[in-house]
Amino acid sequence: MALQYGPVAVLLAFGVILGIGGLATAWLLRPSDPYGPKQDVYECGMEPIGSAWSQFYARYYLIALVFVVFDVEAAFLFPWATVFKRLSAPTAMGALPLVEVAIFIVILLAGLAYAWRKGDLEWTR
């Protein structure tokens, strides 16, 4: 059993050694000169003004997250569409792939309806 996982252990050890080795080499070779301007916060070439703490309108994040979820779920339909004709042949699975994707889309639409009904897709409330 241990012999079967030997190559995995070797690759894992190699990855850990490579990662730690790279960090150690960078730590040894980089110059260390901490002075005032080097410690400042960098914001696109502008001098920072005021506190770094600011209020963020969470609705933008929520809408972006809903978009990403539905975008990724829609991307799952493309592999299904490429093999649908082959899967739905009478000798293969028949109508089962169509039923499965219909259930998938109904679940997606239920999630979209829930987000819409809650008002999470509106820019302002």
Secondary structure, DSSP 8 states (H G I E B T S, - for coil): -TTTTHHHHHHHHHHHHHHHHHHHHHHHHS-----HHHHS--BTTB---S-S-----HHHHHHHHHHHHHHHHHHTHHHHHHHHHHHTSTTTTTTHHHHHHHHHHHHHHHHHHHHHHHTTT-S--
